[in-house]
Each structure stands twice: as C-alpha cells, then as structure tokens.
C-alpha cells in the first residue's frame, strides 16, 4: 500500500537525543529520513550543577508555595542526571528532600514533558496545551495565584525571554535556572558519515525539506554544512525558527500553527500531499 510520503527525502537536524521523535513518524508515513544533528544538549556542566545547588537553597524556604516550571523534558532529565530526582548521582542530596517537603507541583509545557515529569515522581498541576513560552505563560497566569507563590524556571541556554517577561508583568515572583546548555555536536566518524550523506543529497536536489526545531539549529546547520546550496526548502517549528531560516535565504514551506511534533508531522504530510 502506498504511503503519503513515499519517495520523499527529509533531513532531520534535531539533537541526537531527539532525532527519533521526528524520524520515526516520518518513516511510518513512508518518508526517507536522513539525520544530521546540528545541536548538542549538555546536561552535566559546572554551570548546570551550580543551578541545581542554587535551587536546593531556594526550596528550603517554607513560607511560599514552590512550583518547578519545565519548558522541556530535558529539564527533567537534567534533574535526574544531577541528582535532584531518583536515578541520578545525588550530588545535591538535600534537593530531593526539599522537593518532597516544600514543592507543591510542577508546571510544564506539553504532554511529553508532563509524562517525563510523572515518570520521575513529580506531581504535575498544570500542563500548557499550547507548547511554547507564550502558551505556558498564559496558562500559569490564568490558573496560578501569584500571591504566596514562587516559580522556579528550569530552562535551557537558548530559552526565550518571553516567559519570564510575561510572568514579571503579571506580578509573579520567580528565579531562572540554567539546567542544560547547547553546543555544536561532537565531530566523530558517525557524524562525518551523516554529514557526507546529507551534503550529497542536498547537492543532488533529493531533499524535499530540511527540518528545523530551533533557531540555533538553523545557525549551526549553515556553520556545519556551509552556504553553497541553492535556496533550501525547509520546515520549521515556531515563528522564530522560521524567521531565522528565512534570514539565511531558506524557503519556509512548513510552519505549523502549534509548536508540537504531532502538528509538525501533520503539516509536513499536508504540504507533501498538496
């Protein structure tokens, strides 16, 4: 039976840890997916460790209701790796105790992050259906009372300031913590092989869409691959990613209204069946 993406080639640039979440659904629809991670996520760095230690101290305060605010599942994975939740090395042993005693709940973006939080033993009070900073801010402002509450924003290095700006305007008390950093991917034999395949497919015009999920991935892609290609057709998650891709001369053919992978895959399918 023919599948909707049969005969079409896509280039997935998500971080290595996130490749499968986009590659697999596209392959299930019949697409051929090349993988070239253009962003690496670092969960164990001195700066990240310092953030978890700072959070440990903050959660010792019992006069307010604490909320952890996760904008991706990697914040939760960082908590596990750094010993804040079961499964890690407990480099900050009192943090787990403070979480249990003083933390009321977690506020998260999307069901994927919520699932990761629950698996790690966290109580999830709020899940923002709109999976971007504006959607999470709107959900928090409409459902959480700022009086007597303290929010702890556990975010990545490239996090948009939109969430913190909206919370500040609404009168929330909060602190931000760097819980994972971003870097260029490690160059090894596997990466070189993937890069060679990607360049060959791009030069031959085989790639239907290059797929980006962040502005930094766009910038890293052109640093890694170069800019010697004709204008590339791309799919992008989020308006900011689309704007960055367009600034590099890309033709943004797919940008779903909602910044979720399910919507991204659905929009790719609609575009390819046009």
N, C-alpha and C positions, 0 to 999 in steps of 0.2 A: 504494500500500500504506500502511495506517495505521501510524503510528509511536507508540511508547508515550507520548510527551509532547505529541502533537498537541493544539493548542488551549489549552495551558497557558503562562502567562507567568511568567518569573522575573526577579528584579532582582539583578544581579551587582555586588558592591561592592568587588571586589579592586582592587589598584593597577593603573594603566593598563598597566604592563608585563606584568601577569599576567592581564589580562582574558581573552585568547583561550584560555588553557589551561583555563578553565571554560566560557566561552561556546560554543566550538566543539563540544565533545562533547554539550552540551545541545541545541544546534541540530541536530546529527546525529540526535538522538533525537526530533526534531520540535518541540522547545520553542521558544517565542519568548523571546529574552533581551534585556532592557533593561540598559544598562550605566551605572553611576554610581560611578566610582572614589571611594572615601572615604578613601584613604590614598595618599600620595606617598612614593616612596623616593628619597632624596638620596645619591648615590654620591660627590659631589665637594664636600666641605665642609672647613674648616680642621681640625676635629676628626678627620675621617676621614683626611686627609693626615698628621696627626700620628701616628695609629695605625700607618700603614704605615712611617713613618720609625722608630718605636719597634721595630717588628718587624724592620726591617733590622738594627738594632743587636743585637737578641736572637739572630738567626740566625747572627751572626758567631761565636757560641760553639760550639766544635767538640768539647767534652767530653761532650756529651749527644746523644741521638738526637732530632731535632726532628720534630714532627708538626703539620701545619696541620689544624685541626678546623673544617669548614664546616657550618653548620646550614641553609644555603640556597644556591641558585645565585647569589644576589645578592652574597654574599661573594666569589665568584669573579669576577663581573662587576666588582665594585669593584676587585679586584686588577688587572684589565686596564685599567680606566679610570685608575687611579692609578699605572700604570707598573710594577707588580710582576711582571706577566706580559706576554708579547708581545702587541702590539696597542695598548698604551697609550702614554702620552707619556714614559715613563721619567723621571718626576720624581725617583724614588729608584733610580737606575741600579744601585747595588750590591746592591739587594734581589734582583734576578733572578739575580745571580751567587751570592749566598748561598743562594738556594733550590736552585740546581743543585748546589752543593758540599756543603751540610750537611743539606738536607731529605731525610729518608728516604721519606716518603709522606704522603698526605692521608687523613683520616678524615672521612667525610661522612654526612649524612642522606639516604637515598633514592636511587633510581637516576637521578632527574632531576639532582640535584646531582652525582652521580658522572659522568654524561655530560658535564656542563658542565666539570668538572674535567679530564677526559681530553682534551676538545677544546682546553683551554688548555695542554696539555702536562704536567699534573701526574700523578704516579703515585698511584693510589688503592689503598690497602692494605685499607681496611675500609669497607663500606657497611652502615649500620644499616637493617635491613628495617623496623623499627618507626619511623615517621617523626615522632618527637617527641623532646624532650630526654631523657626517661626511657629511651627505646629506644636512643638514641645512647650515653648514659652506660653502660647495661648492656652494650652491645656492646664499648665501649672497655675497661671493667673486666674483662670476660671474656677479651679477646683481646690486650690490650697490657700489657706488663710496666711497672709504674711506675718500677722501678729504672733509672736512666740515661736516662729519657725526659723530654722537655719538651714539653708540649702548648701550642699557641697557638690560643685560641678566637677565631675571626673571626666576629663576630656583629653583629646589628642592635641598634638603640637599645632596642627593646622586648623583648629576649631574656629568657626566663625564667631565674631563678637556679637552677633545678632541676639543670641540667647541671653547673655549677661546684660546687654543694653536694655532689653525688654524687661527683665526682672528688676533691674535697678530703677527703671521708670515706674514700675508697679509697687515699689517700696519694699522689696524683699531683701533680707539680709543673706548674703552668700559669700562663699570663698571658691576660688577656682584652683584646680589641681592638675598638673601635667601627669597623666598616667600612662601615656605611650608617646614615643617620638617617631618621626618619619625620616627615612633616608633613601638614598638610591639603593637598588638591590645589589647584592653581592655578585660580582662577576666571577663565574666559575665555568666549568665545561658545559654544564647543562644550560646555563644562561646563554653562553655563546652559541650553542646549537639552536636554541629557541630564537635568538636574535637573527641568526643566519636564515632560518626558515621564514621568519616574519619579513625580512628585507626582500627575500626572493619573491614572496607572494605579493608584496606591495609593488615591487618593480614590474611584475608581470600583470598587474591590474586585477589579480584574483580576489582581493579582499573587498567584500561588499561593504562592511562597516568596521572601523576601528572603534572600540568601545571603551569609554572613559567613565569613571565614577567620582573623580575629583579633579580640581584644577591643578593640583600638584602632579597628578599622574600625567596630565597633558604636558606640563612643562618638562617633566622628566623624560617623557616619551621622545620629545624632539631633541633633548640633550643626548639621549642614548642612540636614537635612530638617525638623527640629522634631519635637515630640511630640504633634501634633494628630490623630493617626490612631488608629483602633481598635487593639486588640492585634494586632500583626503576627505572622503565621506565618513562621517562619524556619528555615533550615538552617544549621548551624554546624559548622565543622571544629574539633574539640578541645573537651574538657570545660570549659576556662577560658573559651573563647569562648561556649559555651552558658550558663555561669553569668552572664557579663556581659550577654548578650542577655536572659536571664530577669529580671535586675535592672532592666531597662528595661520590663518588662511584656510582653515578647515570648513567644509560644508556640513553644517549640523543638520542631519536628516531626521534624527530621532531624539526627542527630549520629552519624556512623559510628564504629565501634569503633577503626578505624585512621585516623590523620590524613593521608590521602593523597587527592589529587584523584580518582583512579580509584575509591576506595572511596566518596568523597563523591557522585560522579555515580551510582554503583550504588545507593547508599542513597536518593538522590532518586528514581531510577526505581522502586524498590520502593515507596516511600511513595506515589507518584503512581498506582501500579497497584493499590493496596490495594482 
